Each structure stands twice: as C-alpha cells, then as structure tokens.
C-alpha cells in the first residue's frame, strides 16, 4: 500500500473504531467491519433499489469467506447473531398475529384488522390485461409491463409463508429444504466450515445460488443469494493447497483472513467510546434495511451517499492486475466498492439513538445518547483503501496457504541477507558465495528487498536504506519462483 492509501485506511479504521471492534486486533476489526457493510448490502431489498447519484442501479453484495478464529468468531457474534435474532423475532410476531386473526375470525361480527393486499393492486393489474379496447386505447402491453416489473404486494398470510432472509446451514444438504419460504430479494446464507469436504459438498448448489440459477418449485422462480462462510479452524488452507473441481466455486468469494501474511492494518486510535457504538450503528442500519425489505414492493430508492464512479474504474484496473495472483478476483470483488459504500454509509448516517425505541433491558440502552449525535465522516478514498487492503490480504494469505514451505524458505534467505547487509554494503556475488545461496535465489531475494524499499544499489554493491526494518507483513509475499 502507498503512504497515502495507508493514511486513508488509518482514518477510516479509526473513525469506525476497528481496534476496539476487533478486541485489540485491528485486522480482525477491519474484517468484522467489512462483514457488517457487506451483510447490510446483501440484505438490501432488490438489485435496483439502491441507486447511484446519477440514478443508475448500484450493484451490491459480496460473497465472504471469513477464515481464522478471531475474525470468524467476531463475525458470528457481532453480525450473524444479530441478523438471526431479527428473523426469529419476525417469525414469532407473524405467527402470533396470524393466530390472533384466526381467533377473531371465529367470533361473529368481529372487526378484523386489514390483512389483504391493497385494493386494485395485483388483481386489477391482471384484469387490465384482459380489457378489449380498440387501438390506440389498447393498454395491454403497458399492463403486462407493470406485471413483469412489479413485485407482488403481500398480505400477512404471504409474509408468514415467506419470512426468510437468512439461511443457516448445519449440513450442506440442508440448502434444498432451507430455500423454501424466502423473502423477495437476495438471501444471505451462513455456512460454517469445520472440514474441507464441507466446502466441496456445497460446490454445485452453492454456485447455482450465487449465480441466480437455482430453481424453486415448478421452475418459474429462481433464487439468488450471497454466502457468508465462517472458517474458524482455517480448513480453507487445505482446500486452497489441494484445489479440485469441487473447490473451484470458492473463486466467487472474497476471503477475510486472520494471520500475519500482511499487509498489517495501520495503527490508529479510537474515535468513539468503544465497539458498542459501532455495533449499535450496525444494528440500527440493519433494522432500516430489513424494514425496507419487508415493505414489498419498495417504492423509494435508497441512494448511495458517495460518488464512487472514479473509484470503481481505478479498482477495476487494480483487480485486473491482481488476477495473476488471485484468479477470479475480478468477479468476486467487482461489487466491493459500492457494497462497502452502501453498508458503511448506512452505518455512518445514524445521527442519534433514541433509547425509548428499545426495551429497557436492551443492551442498546447502555450506549449514551450523545455518542450517536453526529454522523461519522466517510470518504471514497477510505473505502477504496479498505477494498484494496482486503484484496491484498487475501492474495498474501492464499500464497502462504499454497506455498507455505517455499515462502518460509525465501523469508529465511531474506533474513540472512538482511543481517549480512547490516554489516555494510556487499556485492551480489560475494553475498551468495558467503551465504551459500544460489545466484538465482540471491537475486530474487534482493529484487524483493529492493521493491520493498529496504535496500539500494550503487557501484554493484547493495546497501540497506537508512532506518530499514524487515517486516514481511508490511509487503507482498516473497514467493519463490516455481
């Protein structure tokens, strides 16, 4: 990362208190923050509900694979449990309401609350297509167009039949059953991974759901979803090292990785009073997004608060450059900029918490009202820096997984050269002869050190830069040529 990108990232992570969110681990905090933003986007009502400043649909949603105990644990506790709690509460309230309506219906003369679709909605639209009018008064094409482009208004009975926006899979085979009763829009699928074969077992159905070609019922309806796979035991490392046809679908995912493969998250302070502030903002933004999703069809668009057009062009070029290290990343992360802009934008826009809107026993009331009086500052540059940071970490983590032995060998060679150069400038030939390295290994190590800004050459001799510190996590992986 450049110094400017690092500064933008530091500012964003400080604003959103990533250090506290990650319980002292800034990388885990950055991963959790990214997961929060992506989940908000994944649960947005429909693809065309979110609009850019020029009125075009903003395509949002990213499939995530969170690997490592720190990040996976935080994403489950701070993100997925909150989504699951809301789905559970929705279902319980709908069932209670339906039971109440049924009891009232049995009482003669009872006044029932409205449960039917709005008058003149779906029934009248279909009826309009059957009118026999002479041209130019024939409105059949326009009427059919309304049906093609307008979701069905839903009553309470329909809500009870289709309440799901989160699927939690115990076993890969559960997907077929769980896909019944989905809310309109993309579904968020949480799958835990404890064995390498868990990833392979989901390959066919998972890829179909991600690509929107998973058929339901009689085939008139297809389902599309975004996955969030948690891998606390880091079994992804084995799948990445031994890829096959059943793991190829992981190319649809952005990996959020623990570990020291780098780059490190720039150290920053805390702008708020603790992680409760950020989790509260996430929960309130989640309430808002899900409320919009319950109100089908959504009449009003949700605007992106930032102009991301130029950032997306730069990011697309960056992804193209990363393809050689991360095959498929251009597809997996193509929506990442707008996804982060939407999710973080919704969290940043929370201006004030009203404790009266929550139960007295709610943990939200532990947060002082004055802590949420202001919107958080958010910049496109910070979002772009976070997106690049996540992709760089994924690339480095993948290299370590696939070539762990080779990377360790190269790092050992670099350490030996670094210690030798601490004694003073040395020629390349003398370096590899004294250290017992091959000329190729020595040259590759020196070239990596030069790209990392650790050494410079003058009169055929290599010397350390002033103040050079060898930290592998600050740079790209020094991979051996294989």
N, C-alpha and C positions, 0 to 999 in steps of 0.2 A: 504494500500500500504506500502511496505517496504521503508526504507530510501533510498536505492539505486534506487528503481523504481521511487520514488519521485524526486530524483536528475536527472535521465534521462528524466523524463517528463518535469521538470522545464527547462532543457536545450533545449528541442525540442520546447516548447511553447515560450520560449524567442527568439529562432532562427527565428521562424515564426511570432513573434510579436502578439501573441494571445491576449494580453491585449488591444492593440490598435485595433486589428481586431474586438474584442468584445465591443468596445467603453467603455473600463474600466471594463467590466465584463469578467473575464478570462475564466469562464465556457462557456459563450456564444461564446467567441472567439475560444475556443477549439472545440466546436460543429461546428462552421462555418468552421474551418479549416478541420475537419474530413469530412464535407459535400463536400467541394471543392475536396478533394482527392477521395472520393467515386464517385462523378459525373464524374471526369476525367476517372476513371476506368469503370464506367457504360457505357460511350460513346465510349470506345475503339472499334476498328473495328470488331473483332471477338474474340471468346474464345481462339483460338490458335495463335493469332497474338502476344501476349505477352509471352515471354519465360523467364524461369529462367536461371541461369548461367550454368546449366548442360544441357540446351537445351530443357527441358520439358515445356509444356504449363503451364502457371501460370493462375489459375482460379481466376478471379477478378470480383468484383461487389457485392454490398451490398444494400439491401432494407432499407431505412431510414424512421423513423417517428420522425419528429422534433416537440417537444411539449413545449410550453411556448412562451410568446410574444417576449422575447429578441432574442432567437435563431431562431425562425421561421421567424421573421422579417429580420434578417441579412441574412439568407439563401436565402430568396426570393430576397432581394436587391442585394446581392453580388454574388450569384451563378446562380439562375434560370433566372433572367432577362438577364444575360449575355449570357446564352445558348439560350434563346428565341430570343434575338436580332440577333444572328448569323443565326438561322434558318430563321427568317424573311428576312434578307438580302440575304441569299442564294436563297430563293424563288423568290424575286423580280428580282435579277440578271438573274436567269434562264429564267423567263418569258420574260424579255426584250431581252435576247439573242435569244430565240425561235421566238419572234416576228420579230426580225431583220433578222433571217434566212429565215423566211417565206416571208418577203418583198423582199429579194434578189432573192429568188427562182422565183418570178414572173417576174423578169427582164430577158429578153433573153440574153444569153451569159454571165451572171454574174458569177464571180468566188466565189464560196461559201467556207467558212471555213469547215474543216472536222468535221462531226458530227456522222459518222458511227463507229461501233466497229472496232477494229484493224483487218486488213485483216488476215484471217487464224485463227481466234480465235474460237468462238463458232460454226460457220457454218462448219469449217473444222474439228473440233473435232467430231461433229456428223457424218460428212461424212466418217471419218476414221473408224467408227464402221461398215460401210456398205461395206467395201472393202472385196472382196472374195479372200483371199490368202491361199495357202496351208500351213499347219504346216511344219516347225516351224516358218514360216514367218507371221502366222496369229496374228495380233496385236489387235484383237477385245477386249479381256479382258483389255489390257492396255489402250485402247482408252476409253472404258466405265469408267475405273477407273479415268481418267482425268476429265470426265464429273461429276462423283459422287463427286469429291473432289475439283473442281474448280468453284468458283462463276462466274456468267455471267459478261463479260465485258459490260459496259454500255455506251451508247451514250448520247447526251444532251437530246434527247426526253425521254429516260428512266429516266434520272435524274429529269426531270420535273414531271414525273409520280410518282416518289418515292423520295421525298425530305425530308421526316420527320425523325428526330431522337429524337424530344421532343414532347410529347403529354401533353397538359394542359387541364385538365378536369374541366368543370364548374359543371356538374352533373354526377353522376356515370353512367347513361345511355349513356353518350357521348362516352364511350370507344369503342363500336362496330363501330361507324362511324369513330372515330379518327384513328382507326388502319389501315385504308386504306392509301396506299402511303408511306409505311415505307421503310427507308433505310435498306440495309442488316446489320445485327448485332443486338445487343440488343437495345431496345427502352427505353428511360428514360420517365417515366410517372409522372407528377406532379399533385397531387390531393390535393386540400385544404379541410380542415375539419372544419365545423362550428357547426355540430350537430352529436350526437352519431350515428344516423342512417346513416350518410354518410359513416362511416366505414363498417357498416353492408351491405349496398347496393352494395358495391364493392366486397364482400366476394367471390362469385363464380367466376366471370370473372377475378378478380384480382389474385386469387390463380392460376387460369389456366394460366394466362400470366406469372406469376413468375416462374411457373414450366415448361414453354415451351410447354404446350399442348393446347394453344389457336389456333384453326384452322382458316385459312383465305380462302376466296373464295371457291374453289371446294374441299378444304381439303388437297391438295397436299403440301401446305405450312403452317407451324405453326409459330406463333410469340412468342417471349420471351422478357420480359422486366424487368426493375428494377423500383420500385416505390420510389418516394420521397414524402411523405405526410407531409404537414405542418399543425400544430395544434396550432395556436396562442392562442386560447381560452381554451386550455387544456381540451377538451372534452374527451380525452383519459382516464382521471381519472374515468369517469363514466363507460366507456366501460370496463375498467380493473376491476372495482369493481363489475360489473354485467355481467360477461362473458357468452356467449352463443355460439351456433354453428356458428353464423354469425360473431363473433369476433375471432374465433379460428385462422383465417388466419393471424392475427397480430403476430403469432409466427414466421412468416417469416422475421420479422423486427428487426433491431437494433434501440432502442429508444435513441434519443439525447435529454436530458431533462434539462430544466431550474430548478431552485429551490435550496433549501438548504439541500436536503436529503443527500448530500455528495457522495463520498469524494470531498473536495474542490480541485480546481486546485492550484498547488503550485505557490506561488507568484514569479514572475520573472520580469526582466527588459525588455527593448526594444532594440533589436539588430539593428533595421533599423530606417528609418526616419518617419515611420508611416504606417498605414494599406494600403496606396496606393501601397506600394512596394509589399505587398503580393497579393493584388487583381490584380495588373499588372502581376505578375508571374502566377497567376491562369489563367488570360485571354490569355496570350501568350501560356501557356501549352494547354489550351482549343483549341486555333487555330491550334496547331500542331496535336492534337489528331483527331480533326474533319477533317483536311486536309487529314490525313491518311485514314480516313473512307470514304471520297469522292472518293479516288483512289482505286476502287474495280476492280479486286482483289488486295490485298496488297501483294506485292512480298517480302518485307523485314520484318523481325520480329522486334518487339520492345523489347529490353532486360530490365529485372529488374536490377536496378543498385546495388542492395544489395542481399546478400546471406541470405535468410530467412528460410532455411530448419530447422535449430535447433530451431529457434524461433517459427515456426509453430508447432513443436512437443510439446514444452512447452505450447503453447497457447491452443492446443487441450486438453491437460490434465487439464488445467485451466477451459476450457469450460465444460468439463465433471464434474468437481467439482461444477460448478455453476448451473448445470441442476436442482438440487433440489429447488433452489431459482428462476430460470428462465427456466421453461420448454420450450424446443425448441431452446435455445440459441446456442447449438452446431451446429445446421443447419443454423440459422440466421446469425451467425458471423463466419462461417467456413472459409470464404474467406477474413476476415478482415485484416489480416496481409499483405497479398500480395496486397490487394486493397490499403491500406494506403501506402505501399512501392512504388507502381506504381504512385499513384497520387502525393504524396509528393515528390517522386523522380523526376517527370516531372517538378514540380514547382521549386525544388531546383536546377535543372540543367540549368535553364535560366541563361546565362552568361552575356548578355548585351542587352539593349534595344536600337534599332535604331529608333529615332523619325521620320526619313524620311519615314518609312514604314507605318505611320499612317497619317490620315488627320490632318491638322493644328489645327482644332477645337476639336480634340480628347482629352479627359481627360488624356490619357496616356502621352501626351507631358508635363504635369505638373510635371512628375516624372523626376528628374535629371538622366542623363545617367549614371553617376558614381555610382548611387545607385544599379545598377544591373551588375556591372562589375564582381562580384565574384559569384561562385556557393555557395549555402548555405550548411553548413555541415549537414549531416543526418546520423543517426546510426540506426541499427536494434534494439538496446536496447531502444532507444527513441520511435520507432514505437510500439514495444511490450508494453511499459509502457503506451502509449496513448490508445492502444486497450484495455488493462486491465482496465484502468481508465474509459473508456466509458461503458464497461460492468458492472463494479461495480456501476456506477451511475445509470444505467438502473435498476439494481437489487434493489437498495435502493429506487429509485423513485417508482418502482412497489409496493414494500412493503408498502410505505406510502399511495399510492393510494388505495390499497386493505384494509389495516388495519389502517387507519388514527387514529381512536379513540383509538385502542389498543396501537399504537406507542406513542401517546400523553400521555396516562396513564403511560406507562413504563418510558418514559422520565421524567415525574413528580416524579415518585418514585426514580429514579436515582438522580435527583437534590436534593431531601430531604436527601438521604443517603450521598451524597457528602458534603452537608452543615454540616451534623452531624459529619462526619469524619474530617472535618476541625477543630473540637474542640479537636481531639485526637483519638487514637486507641479505637475501640469498638468491643465487641464480637457480633457475628451474632444474638444470642438470644436477647441480650439487644437492638440491632438495631431494630428488627421488633416489639418488645414489645413497645419501646419508640415511634416509628413512626406509630404504628397502622397498620402494614403491615402483610400479611400472611407470613408464613415461606417460602412458595414456591416463592412468588413474591420477597421477600427479597433475597433469594438465587439466583434467576435468574438475578436480578439486579447486585448483587455482582460478579457473574460469568462474566457478560458482562463487568463490570468495570475492572475486572482483565485481560480479554482478550484485552481490550483497553489500558492496561498498566497504569491505573490510580491508582490502589491500590495493596497492597501486604499483606500477612497474616503471622503472627508469634505468636506462643503460643495462638492460637484460636482467636486472635484479628486482625481486619482489620485496615490498616492504609493507608493514601494517600502516593503515591510516591512523592519524592521531586519535586516541581515545577509542579505538576499535574494541568492541566487546562481542564475543562469539555467543550468540543466542539463536539456535536453529529455529525456534518457534517464531522468530520475527521475519522469516524469509521463506521462500518456496523450498520444497523438499529437494535436497541434493541427491537426486536419483542417479544411480549408476547406469551407464549405457549398457543396455541388454540386447 
